[in-house]
Amino acid sequence: MWRVKPAWQGRRQLAAKLHVPELVAQLLYNRGISEWQEARQFLQPSLNDMFEPQHLTGIDTAVKRINRALTDGEKIVLYGDYDVDGIAGVAILWHCLKLAGIQVDYYVPHRIEEGYGLNTKAIRRLAEKGAQLVVTVDCGISTLQCAEMAADLGVDLIITDHHQPEDKLPKAAAIVHPNLPGGEYPNKSLCGAGVALKLAWALAQKFSGAQKVSSQFREFLISATGLAALGTIADVVPLQGENRVLARFGLEGLAASKDTGIKALIEAAGLTGARLDSFDIGFKLAPRLNAAGRMGHARLAVELFTRAGAERAREIAQYLESQNRRRQKVEKETAAQALQQVADLGMDSRQWRGIVTAGQGWHGGVIGIVASRIVDKYHRPTVVISQQDDKVMGSCRSIEGFDICQALEACREHLLEFGGHEMAAGLSLKPDKIEAFRNAFNNYTCQHLSEKDLIPTLEIDAEIDLTELDLKTVEIIEHLGPFGAGNPQVMLVARDLRLMSPPRRIGSQSEHLQLHVAGGDDHQAHLRPGGVIRAVAFGKAGWEKKLLDADTFDLVFEPVINRFNLNITVEMIARDIRLS
């Protein structure tokens, strides 16, 4: 279903004040921005737009406790999650504490053997090895038992997290969290690496003895925005306000980084010298980092960003590359089995508005990705469960407007543990509870989702004439990024287009389609620079016959700039078509 946003009456006035095309004013309005000052700030963001760390609940207490550890020569261990957000957050705090001369180590649990978050065996092992202060990164807010054990063992705990807190909070020396009850931090959707960056900022102020940090810490903090951008984009938090500022400047910092680990990762992904965007993070860099935790152990990814020298960094980056290829193979096999199970159990029918698949031996490192694939295909909240003998763990993905954590809360009687946020979560349960959970989850989704909710909607920013799509306009559209959750890629529709040449299949398996299009009534398009526009439809080779049979068609697309070999042109990424 296509849904074109209505034209805004004030677009001409805002465009005149900003000296931008009216289309840009419409795009700003679609993102909730209608005032001149707010629009100007959006188009020209600054690191000064970020909130001071002191607004975060618990941060002053955390800084005092870490400073005491420095004074007393205590050993600090950073305990991070195994995903990109946790990896990046651990690296940020590790560099900050090292810069201050603090004795610091890190611990990342094994995804399959230990599972998400703090665990009692790890806490006991760290205590035995002399840890006196454990600082969690991107985890810990729901682990009451581990917090009590840490206290019993004489280990102080500082929790830094962003996941949804429960009614009862763990016992800790400090909890730094953007969304605690009664908290006043303006950005409730700060990711784990973002929380770590704020703590590092506050520590830098403490160690510098002033609100304005020393030049050494300032250089570190600016560099650390790159790691925070990795976590922000990879964790799919809304790219609005402070998060967008972090992502924007962090992407620039990553591309220019001198850090050996970051350079090695970018080189392994074939992105050296490229203008990095959110797509590069989400689909190229993040999967390689996540492959460490999914297929092996995430501590290697943390080492890449902390202790590794140039040679070791290249070695780790190449290893992550091979692990990512292995992950892709395992993911493809698991997805095929899960999709077959959906069909076999009839979960693609109207009676099922929530999908739960389970498989013996499915690799726990890929079930989250498989859940996302099923959501993409069926547009239903999905849980994919891995059974490894008696160990049963699940990964959950949702659709817009459906809080997966609330659904799990309603099914709590069938689960051992669960946690996460509105769009993604994890769980564990006993093998004999899978079927009861599947039915309970479906019952909940049937009560809270209508048939209309299951129809994917293509949200379109505006209907345009191709003559509006000049280079200057698309360059300004680029400045609306980084794009992602909360700040979606600009989507436009042009109607009554015609092909200027036959479609051409491209790609290693001829799976993509290349088009050259112009306005249906623009008979001089081929004579005018930019009159004929190239469009690429990824994975849409099946459109070929339909387009050849059509006189004209409507096209939904993302406007982009192709800078290959310094030949700068406006192009389209085609998303959907309708015959006129």
DOTI-62615 format. One line per 5 residues: their letters; for each residue x, y, z of C-alpha. Coordinates in Angstrom, 2 decimals, always signed. Each point is the difference from the previous one (the first is absolute). Layout:
A> X:Y:Z ~ ...
***
This chain:
MWRVK> +0.00:+0.00:+0.00 ~ +1.33:+3.44:-0.95 ~ -0.69:+2.94:+2.29 ~ +1.10:+3.42:-1.26 ~ +0.27:+2.63:+2.72
PAWQG> -2.25:+3.01:-0.66 ~ +1.58:+3.19:-1.33 ~ +0.70:+2.51:+2.79 ~ -1.50:+3.47:-0.41 ~ +3.02:+1.71:+1.59
RRQLA> +2.68:-1.58:-2.20 ~ +0.46:+3.06:-2.23 ~ +0.47:+2.36:+2.94 ~ +2.53:-2.22:+1.80 ~ +1.88:-0.66:-3.26
AKLHV> +0.35:+3.75:-0.60 ~ +1.38:+0.60:+3.51 ~ +2.50:-2.85:-0.31 ~ +0.89:+0.69:-3.67 ~ -0.72:-3.63:-0.91
PELVA> -2.36:-1.65:-2.52 ~ -3.60:-0.49:+1.12 ~ +0.50:-3.76:-0.14 ~ +2.60:+0.26:+2.78 ~ -2.43:+2.02:+2.13
QLLYN> -2.58:-2.74:-0.49 ~ +2.53:-2.66:+1.05 ~ +0.83:+1.96:+3.16 ~ -3.69:+0.33:+0.83 ~ -0.44:-3.75:-0.48
RGISE> +2.66:-0.43:+2.70 ~ -1.89:+2.20:+2.45 ~ +1.89:+3.21:-0.74 ~ -1.97:+3.09:-0.99 ~ +1.78:+2.90:+1.75
WQEAR> +2.87:+1.86:-1.68 ~ +2.45:-0.18:+2.92 ~ -0.59:-3.72:+0.57 ~ +0.33:-0.66:-3.73 ~ +3.28:+1.90:-0.20
QFLQP> +1.38:-1.97:+2.95 ~ -1.05:-3.25:-1.68 ~ +1.76:+0.96:-3.25 ~ +3.08:+1.27:+1.85 ~ +0.43:-2.23:+3.09
SLNDM> +2.82:+0.61:+2.48 ~ +1.66:-2.04:+2.74 ~ -1.08:+2.88:+2.25 ~ -3.57:-1.28:-0.46 ~ +0.83:-3.00:+2.22
FEPQH> -1.24:-0.03:+3.60 ~ +2.43:+0.39:+2.89 ~ +0.68:-3.36:+1.69 ~ -1.09:+1.29:+3.41 ~ -3.62:-0.29:-1.14
LTGID> +0.32:-3.80:+0.09 ~ -1.33:-1.60:+3.16 ~ +2.76:-1.58:+2.11 ~ +2.94:+1.38:-1.95 ~ +1.43:+2.16:+2.80
TAVKR> -0.02:-2.96:+2.39 ~ +1.66:-2.20:-2.63 ~ +2.74:+2.58:-0.61 ~ +0.75:+0.27:+3.71 ~ +0.24:-3.78:+0.37
INRAL> +2.32:-0.37:-3.01 ~ +2.14:+2.88:+1.23 ~ +0.29:-1.78:+3.35 ~ +1.21:-3.08:-1.84 ~ +2.70:+2.14:-1.62
TDGEK> +1.05:+1.42:+3.36 ~ +0.05:-3.41:+1.73 ~ +1.58:-1.86:-2.90 ~ -2.96:-2.37:-0.36 ~ -0.44:-2.35:-2.95
IVLYG> -2.94:+0.87:-2.24 ~ -1.61:-2.45:-2.43 ~ -2.29:+1.17:-2.78 ~ -2.73:-2.59:-0.60 ~ -1.52:+0.52:-3.44
DYDVD> -2.66:-1.52:-2.19 ~ +1.13:-2.01:-3.02 ~ -1.70:+2.11:-2.68 ~ +1.38:+3.07:-1.79 ~ -1.52:+2.39:+2.53
GIAGV> +1.65:-1.79:+2.93 ~ +3.31:-0.47:-1.83 ~ +0.19:+3.70:-0.92 ~ -1.01:+1.11:+3.51 ~ +2.67:-2.16:+1.66
AILWH> +2.64:+1.41:-2.37 ~ -1.02:+3.59:+0.82 ~ +0.30:-0.49:+3.77 ~ +3.18:-2.09:-0.32 ~ +1.81:+2.79:-1.87
CLKLA> -1.33:+2.64:+2.43 ~ +1.16:-1.88:+3.10 ~ +3.36:-0.89:-1.57 ~ +0.51:+3.67:-0.81 ~ -0.54:+0.75:+3.70
GIQVD> +2.53:-2.65:+1.04 ~ -2.57:-2.38:+1.52 ~ +0.58:-3.76:+0.15 ~ -2.81:-1.34:-2.20 ~ -0.95:-3.27:-1.66
YYVPH> -3.10:-1.14:-1.89 ~ -2.28:-3.02:-0.07 ~ -2.52:-0.96:-2.67 ~ -2.19:-3.09:+0.53 ~ -0.24:-2.73:-2.62
RIEEG> -3.32:+0.37:-1.83 ~ -0.81:-3.73:-0.10 ~ +1.63:-1.31:+3.18 ~ -0.86:+2.89:+2.34 ~ -2.75:+1.95:-1.70
YGLNT> -0.85:+3.68:+0.26 ~ +0.99:+2.20:+2.92 ~ +1.56:-0.63:+3.37 ~ +0.21:-3.57:+1.26 ~ +0.91:-1.32:+3.43
KAIRR> +2.87:-2.21:-1.18 ~ +1.69:+2.93:-1.70 ~ -0.44:+2.26:+3.04 ~ +1.52:-2.64:+2.26 ~ +2.91:-0.55:-2.40
LAEKG> +0.71:+3.74:-0.24 ~ -0.07:+0.33:+3.80 ~ +2.47:-2.87:+0.33 ~ +2.33:+1.77:-2.43 ~ +0.02:+3.14:+2.12
AQLVV> -2.63:+2.23:-1.58 ~ -1.15:+2.60:+2.51 ~ -2.23:+2.04:-2.27 ~ -2.02:-1.33:-2.95 ~ -1.48:+2.51:-2.45
TVDCG> -2.62:-1.48:-2.31 ~ -0.44:+1.31:-3.53 ~ -3.30:-0.47:-1.87 ~ -1.27:-2.54:+2.54 ~ -0.75:-0.60:+3.67
ISTLQ> -3.23:+1.90:+0.64 ~ -2.07:-3.18:+0.52 ~ +2.49:-2.29:+1.79 ~ -1.02:+0.23:+3.65 ~ +1.57:-3.31:+1.07
CAEMA> +3.41:+0.83:-1.49 ~ +0.00:+3.40:+1.68 ~ -0.69:-1.62:+3.37 ~ +2.78:-2.54:-0.53 ~ +2.46:+2.75:-0.95
ADLGV> -0.81:+1.82:+3.24 ~ +0.44:-3.22:+2.02 ~ +3.42:-0.53:-1.61 ~ +1.11:+3.54:+0.80 ~ -0.11:+1.17:-3.61
DLIIT> -1.56:+3.39:-0.68 ~ -2.20:+0.21:-3.07 ~ -0.63:+3.01:-2.25 ~ -2.71:-0.72:-2.55 ~ -0.07:+1.93:-3.27
DHHQP> -2.84:-1.15:-2.22 ~ -2.84:+1.24:-2.19 ~ -2.32:-3.02:-0.11 ~ -3.44:+0.18:+1.53 ~ +0.26:-0.05:+3.82
EDKLP> -2.33:-2.15:+2.07 ~ -1.94:+1.17:+3.05 ~ +2.75:-1.14:+2.36 ~ +3.50:+1.27:-0.71 ~ +3.18:-1.95:+0.80
KAAAI> +2.13:+0.86:+3.02 ~ +2.97:+1.99:-1.27 ~ +2.44:+2.75:+0.93 ~ -1.50:+2.00:-2.89 ~ -2.41:-0.49:-2.89
VHPNL> +0.56:+2.20:-3.06 ~ -3.00:-0.27:-2.28 ~ -1.86:+2.50:-2.24 ~ -3.48:-1.28:+0.79 ~ -0.26:-0.74:+3.71
PGGEY> -3.25:+0.90:+1.81 ~ +0.25:+3.63:+1.08 ~ +3.00:+0.62:-2.23 ~ +0.21:+3.28:-1.91 ~ +2.39:-0.86:-2.82
PNKSL> -1.57:+1.43:-3.19 ~ +1.17:-2.79:-2.33 ~ -1.79:-3.13:+1.21 ~ +1.25:-2.06:-2.96 ~ +3.75:+0.39:+0.53
CGAGV> +1.73:-3.29:-0.84 ~ +2.47:-1.90:+2.21 ~ +3.07:+1.46:-1.72 ~ -1.60:+3.44:+0.31 ~ -0.40:-0.50:+3.76
ALKLA> +3.65:-1.12:+0.14 ~ +1.05:+3.13:-1.89 ~ -1.89:+2.20:+2.47 ~ +1.70:-1.72:+2.93 ~ +3.38:+0.42:-1.73
WALAQ> -0.80:+3.70:-0.52 ~ -0.85:+0.47:+3.68 ~ +3.15:-1.89:+1.02 ~ +2.08:+2.16:-2.35 ~ -1.38:+3.09:+1.75
KFSGA> +0.87:-1.47:+3.38 ~ +3.52:-1.02:-1.04 ~ +0.55:+3.40:-1.68 ~ -1.16:+1.81:+3.13 ~ -2.34:+2.24:-2.00
QKVSS> -3.19:+0.07:-2.03 ~ +2.16:+0.57:-3.07 ~ +2.06:-3.13:-0.49 ~ +3.73:-0.05:-0.76 ~ +1.17:-0.06:-3.62
QFREF> +0.98:-3.67:+0.38 ~ -3.46:-1.01:+1.23 ~ -1.68:+2.25:-2.56 ~ +1.82:-1.78:-2.82 ~ -1.01:-3.34:+1.50
LISAT> -3.68:+0.95:+0.36 ~ -0.26:+1.25:-3.58 ~ +1.59:-3.24:-1.20 ~ -2.36:-2.02:+2.22 ~ -3.05:+1.40:-1.82
GLAAL> +0.95:-2.44:-2.80 ~ -0.40:-2.97:+2.33 ~ -3.21:+1.51:+1.40 ~ -1.32:+0.35:-3.57 ~ +0.67:-3.71:-0.59
GTIAD> -2.13:-0.89:+3.03 ~ -2.70:+2.58:-0.79 ~ -0.59:-1.15:-3.57 ~ +0.54:-3.73:+0.59 ~ -2.41:-0.05:+2.96
VVPLQ> -2.70:+1.63:-2.15 ~ -0.89:+2.73:+2.48 ~ -1.90:+3.01:-1.45 ~ +2.36:+2.29:-1.92 ~ -1.57:+3.14:+1.38
GENRV> +1.34:+2.86:+2.10 ~ +3.15:-0.92:+1.87 ~ +0.18:-3.47:-1.57 ~ +0.07:+1.52:-3.48 ~ +2.75:+2.43:+1.03
LARFG> +2.06:-2.90:+1.38 ~ -0.53:-2.03:-3.15 ~ +0.72:+2.93:-2.34 ~ +3.31:+1.03:+1.55 ~ +0.93:-3.54:+0.94
LEGLA> -0.24:-1.13:-3.62 ~ +2.38:+2.78:-1.01 ~ +2.32:-1.00:+2.86 ~ +0.00:-3.66:-1.03 ~ +0.94:+0.81:-3.58
ASKDT> +2.92:+2.17:+1.16 ~ +1.00:-2.16:+2.99 ~ +3.67:-0.75:+0.72 ~ -0.92:-2.84:+2.37 ~ +1.66:-3.20:-1.19
GIKAL> -3.04:-2.17:+0.76 ~ -2.50:+2.25:-1.75 ~ +2.29:+0.38:-3.03 ~ +0.47:-3.78:-0.23 ~ -3.76:-0.62:+0.18
IEAAG> -0.75:+2.63:-2.65 ~ +2.72:-1.43:-2.25 ~ -1.33:-3.57:+0.37 ~ -3.46:+1.24:-1.00 ~ +1.40:+1.69:-3.12
LTGAR> -0.98:+3.47:+1.20 ~ +3.39:+1.73:+0.25 ~ -0.39:+3.57:-1.29 ~ -3.79:-0.29:-0.30 ~ -2.56:+2.50:+1.32
LDSFD> -1.51:-2.16:+2.73 ~ -3.75:+0.08:+0.55 ~ -2.46:-1.88:+2.18 ~ -0.36:-2.73:-2.64 ~ +3.74:-0.71:+0.23
IGFKL> -0.28:-0.39:+3.77 ~ -3.18:-2.08:+0.00 ~ +0.85:-2.33:-2.88 ~ +3.80:-0.09:-0.24 ~ +1.83:+0.89:+3.22
APRLN> -2.54:-1.10:+2.65 ~ -0.53:-3.52:-1.45 ~ +3.75:-0.62:+0.09 ~ +0.22:+1.09:+3.64 ~ -3.10:-1.94:+0.96
AAGRM> +1.39:-3.09:-1.72 ~ +2.58:-0.26:+2.79 ~ -2.73:-0.45:+2.63 ~ -2.39:-1.96:-2.21 ~ +2.44:-2.63:-1.26
GHARL> +2.81:+0.16:+2.57 ~ +0.88:+2.40:+2.79 ~ -0.52:+3.77:+0.00 ~ +3.12:+0.65:+2.10 ~ +1.95:-0.03:-3.28
AVELF> -2.04:+2.95:-1.26 ~ +0.69:+1.85:+3.26 ~ +3.71:-0.79:-0.36 ~ -0.13:+1.45:-3.51 ~ -1.07:+3.37:+1.43
TRAGA> +2.18:-0.04:+3.12 ~ +3.27:-1.91:+0.32 ~ +0.71:-1.06:-3.59 ~ +2.99:+1.46:-1.83 ~ -0.06:+0.47:-3.78
ERARE> +1.00:-3.57:-0.92 ~ -2.28:-1.62:+2.57 ~ -2.86:+2.30:-1.07 ~ +0.31:-1.13:-3.62 ~ +0.06:-3.63:+1.17
IAQYL> -3.17:+0.45:+2.06 ~ -1.76:+1.92:-2.80 ~ +0.72:-2.82:-2.45 ~ -1.24:-2.54:+2.53 ~ -3.23:+1.97:+0.43
ESQNR> -0.34:+0.01:-3.79 ~ +0.18:-3.80:-0.11 ~ -2.40:-0.32:+2.94 ~ -2.46:+2.30:-1.73 ~ +0.05:-2.19:-3.14
RRQKV> -0.59:-3.04:+2.20 ~ -2.85:+1.84:+1.73 ~ -1.61:+0.76:-3.36 ~ +0.04:-3.69:-0.94 ~ -1.46:-1.16:+3.32
EKETA> -2.59:+2.78:-0.07 ~ -1.17:-0.96:-3.49 ~ -0.43:-3.66:+0.99 ~ -1.83:+0.86:+3.25 ~ -2.28:+2.53:-1.72
AQALQ> -1.03:-2.61:-2.58 ~ -0.94:-2.46:+2.76 ~ -1.84:+2.66:+2.03 ~ -1.99:+1.21:-3.01 ~ -0.94:-3.59:-0.85
QVADL> -1.24:-0.42:+3.57 ~ -2.13:+3.13:-0.33 ~ -1.66:-1.52:-3.08 ~ -0.33:-3.49:+1.51 ~ -1.73:+1.29:+3.16
GMDSR> -2.20:+2.43:-1.92 ~ +1.43:+3.03:+1.80 ~ -0.22:+1.96:-3.25 ~ -3.81:-0.15:+0.19 ~ -2.42:+2.58:+1.39
QWRGI> -0.37:-1.94:+3.25 ~ +3.62:+0.78:+0.90 ~ +1.02:+3.59:+0.65 ~ +3.13:-0.94:+1.92 ~ +2.54:-2.58:-1.17
VTAGQ> +2.04:-2.31:+2.25 ~ +2.39:-2.48:-1.62 ~ +2.33:-2.39:+1.84 ~ +2.72:-2.35:-1.14 ~ +2.31:-2.52:+1.63
GWHGG> +3.60:+0.95:-0.68 ~ -0.72:+3.37:-1.56 ~ +3.00:+2.22:+0.67 ~ -0.86:+2.51:+2.71 ~ +2.22:+2.59:-1.66
VIGIV> -2.21:+0.41:-3.07 ~ -3.55:-0.33:+1.33 ~ -0.40:+3.79:+0.41 ~ +0.86:+0.55:-3.66 ~ -2.33:-2.82:-1.04
ASRIV> -2.80:+1.59:+2.04 ~ +0.57:+3.25:-1.91 ~ -0.19:-1.87:-3.31 ~ -3.35:-1.51:+0.98 ~ -1.33:+3.41:+1.06
DKYHR> +1.09:+1.40:-3.38 ~ -1.89:-2.77:-1.81 ~ -3.20:-0.23:+2.06 ~ -0.14:+3.34:+1.88 ~ -0.87:-1.71:+3.28
PTVVI> +1.72:+0.09:+3.41 ~ +2.30:-3.01:+0.02 ~ +1.87:-2.15:+2.51 ~ +2.64:-2.47:-1.18 ~ +1.07:-2.57:+2.60
SQQDD> +3.20:-2.01:+0.07 ~ +0.00:-3.34:+1.85 ~ +3.38:-1.37:+1.05 ~ -0.99:-3.06:+2.07 ~ -1.58:+1.47:+3.16
KVMGS> +1.20:+3.54:-0.73 ~ -2.73:+1.99:-1.76 ~ +0.47:+3.62:-0.99 ~ -2.01:+2.25:-2.28 ~ +0.42:+3.24:-1.90
CRSIE> -2.95:+2.29:-0.69 ~ -0.61:+2.67:-2.63 ~ -3.06:+2.20:-0.36 ~ -1.84:+2.28:-2.42 ~ -0.56:+3.73:+0.41
GFDIC> -2.54:+0.79:+2.72 ~ +0.11:-3.39:+1.75 ~ +2.00:-0.15:+3.26 ~ +1.59:-3.45:+0.08 ~ +0.98:+0.36:+3.67
QALEA> -3.62:+0.55:+1.00 ~ -0.92:-3.14:-1.93 ~ +2.67:-1.99:+1.87 ~ -1.20:+1.42:+3.29 ~ -3.48:-1.35:-0.81
CREHL> +1.58:-3.43:-0.64 ~ +2.26:+0.14:+3.06 ~ -1.39:-3.23:+1.54 ~ +1.56:-2.03:-2.83 ~ +3.43:+1.64:+0.13
LEFGG> +3.04:-0.21:+2.24 ~ +1.48:+3.38:-0.93 ~ -0.54:+2.73:-2.56 ~ +1.15:+3.54:-0.69 ~ +0.54:+2.57:-2.71
HEMAA> -1.95:+2.93:-1.42 ~ -3.04:+0.72:-2.17 ~ +1.36:-1.34:-3.30 ~ +2.39:-2.76:+1.09 ~ +0.42:-2.31:+2.97
GLSLK> +1.47:-3.28:+1.19 ~ -1.43:-2.79:+2.15 ~ +0.65:-3.41:+1.49 ~ -2.47:-2.75:+0.90 ~ -0.26:-3.72:+0.66
PDKIE> -0.38:-2.38:-2.99 ~ -3.42:-1.22:+1.12 ~ -1.33:+3.59:+0.06 ~ +0.61:+0.82:-3.67 ~ -3.42:-1.02:-1.27
AFRNA> -1.86:+1.76:+2.84 ~ +2.06:+3.13:-0.61 ~ -0.69:-0.14:-3.75 ~ -3.76:-0.07:+0.62 ~ +0.12:+2.67:+2.72
FNNYT> +2.08:+2.29:-2.21 ~ -2.37:-0.43:-2.92 ~ -3.03:+0.62:+2.22 ~ +1.54:+3.26:+1.20 ~ +0.84:+1.17:-3.51
CQHLS> -3.51:-0.87:-1.24 ~ -1.44:+2.17:+2.78 ~ +2.28:+2.96:-0.72 ~ +0.50:-0.06:-3.77 ~ -2.65:+0.39:-2.70
EKDLI> +0.23:-1.48:-3.49 ~ +0.78:+3.50:-1.26 ~ +3.03:+0.15:+2.32 ~ +1.46:-3.01:-1.86 ~ +0.00:+1.79:-3.36
PTLEI> +3.38:+1.66:-0.55 ~ -0.35:+3.66:-0.87 ~ +2.48:+1.85:-2.18 ~ +0.16:+3.49:+1.49 ~ +0.70:+2.54:-2.74
DAEID> +1.22:+3.51:+0.81 ~ -1.28:+1.79:-3.08 ~ -1.13:-0.29:-3.60 ~ +2.38:+1.83:-2.30 ~ +0.72:+0.83:-3.62
LTELD> +3.41:-1.25:-1.16 ~ +1.01:+3.57:-0.86 ~ +0.11:+0.68:+3.77 ~ +2.72:-2.59:+0.43 ~ +3.07:+2.12:-0.76
LKTVE> +3.45:-0.50:+1.55 ~ -0.31:+2.91:+2.44 ~ -3.28:-1.32:+1.40 ~ +1.31:-3.53:+0.48 ~ +3.17:+1.32:+1.67
IIEHL> -2.20:+1.81:+2.54 ~ -2.07:-3.16:+0.45 ~ +3.25:-1.82:+0.89 ~ +0.44:+2.49:+2.86 ~ -3.22:-1.28:+1.57
GPFGA> +1.90:-3.19:+0.89 ~ +1.29:-2.17:+1.45 ~ -3.10:-2.00:-0.78 ~ -1.32:-2.88:+2.05 ~ -2.55:-0.65:+2.73
GNPQV> -1.92:+3.17:+0.84 ~ +1.47:+1.84:-2.99 ~ -0.91:-2.20:-2.96 ~ +1.64:+0.16:-3.39 ~ -1.76:+2.54:-2.21
MLVAR> -2.58:-1.78:-2.16 ~ -1.57:+1.75:-2.99 ~ -2.45:-0.96:-2.74 ~ +0.04:+1.17:-3.61 ~ -2.99:-0.85:-2.18
DLRLM> -0.52:-0.77:-3.66 ~ +3.65:-0.72:-0.77 ~ +1.20:-1.74:-3.13 ~ +3.03:-2.11:-0.84 ~ +2.62:+1.67:-2.18
SPPRR> +1.64:-3.33:-0.81 ~ -0.81:-3.66:+0.74 ~ +0.64:-1.13:+3.63 ~ +3.34:-1.74:+0.47 ~ +0.69:-2.79:+2.48
IGSQS> +3.14:+0.55:+2.07 ~ +1.74:-1.72:+2.91 ~ +1.99:-3.24:+0.27 ~ -3.20:-2.02:-0.32 ~ -1.93:+2.55:-2.10
EHLQL> -2.25:+0.58:+3.00 ~ -0.12:+3.82:-0.25 ~ -1.53:+2.26:-2.61 ~ +1.39:+3.22:-1.49 ~ -2.42:+2.53:-1.47
HVAGG> +0.31:+3.35:-1.74 ~ -3.17:+2.03:+0.51 ~ -1.51:+3.37:-0.88 ~ -3.33:+1.76:+0.44 ~ -2.69:-1.50:-2.19
DDHQA> -0.80:+3.31:-1.72 ~ +3.59:+1.35:+0.03 ~ +0.99:-0.62:-3.63 ~ +3.10:+2.20:+0.25 ~ +1.43:-1.86:+3.02
HLRPG> +2.79:-1.65:-1.96 ~ +1.22:+3.42:-1.17 ~ +0.26:+1.49:+3.49 ~ +2.73:-0.80:+2.61 ~ -1.69:-1.96:+2.78
GVIRA> -3.15:-0.48:-2.07 ~ +0.51:-3.78:-0.12 ~ +0.72:-1.60:+3.38 ~ +1.54:-3.38:+0.72 ~ -1.84:-2.18:+2.50
VAFGK> +1.16:-3.27:+1.55 ~ -2.52:-2.51:+1.40 ~ +1.87:-2.40:+2.27 ~ -1.37:-3.54:-0.03 ~ -2.80:+1.02:-2.37
AGWEK> +0.98:-1.71:-3.27 ~ -3.57:-1.36:-0.03 ~ -1.24:+3.48:-0.92 ~ +1.51:-0.26:-3.47 ~ -2.95:-1.45:-1.94
KLLDA> -2.53:+2.15:+1.84 ~ +1.91:+3.15:-0.94 ~ +0.49:-1.02:-3.62 ~ -3.76:-0.45:-0.33 ~ -0.80:+3.40:+1.55
DTFDL> -0.32:+3.34:-1.77 ~ +0.49:+1.94:+3.22 ~ +0.41:-0.85:+3.68 ~ +0.24:+1.55:+3.47 ~ +3.28:-0.48:+1.86
VFEPV> +0.78:+0.24:+3.72 ~ +3.68:+0.69:+0.58 ~ +2.75:+1.36:+2.22 ~ +1.95:+2.89:-1.58 ~ +3.78:-0.49:+0.18
INRFN> +3.19:+1.48:-1.41 ~ +2.42:-2.23:-1.90 ~ +3.57:+1.30:+0.40 ~ +1.77:-2.85:-1.77 ~ +3.26:+1.16:-1.64
LNITV> -0.92:+3.60:+0.92 ~ -2.82:-0.09:-2.58 ~ -2.72:+1.44:+2.24 ~ -3.58:-0.77:-1.05 ~ -3.43:-0.28:+1.56
EMIAR> -1.39:-3.53:+0.01 ~ -2.84:-2.01:+1.53 ~ -0.21:-3.12:+2.10 ~ -3.32:-1.46:-1.19 ~ -2.19:-1.49:+2.73
DIRLS> -3.38:-0.71:-1.61 ~ -1.91:+0.48:-3.24 ~ -3.60:+0.20:-1.17 ~ -1.10:+0.02:-3.58 ~ -1.73:+3.28:-0.84
***
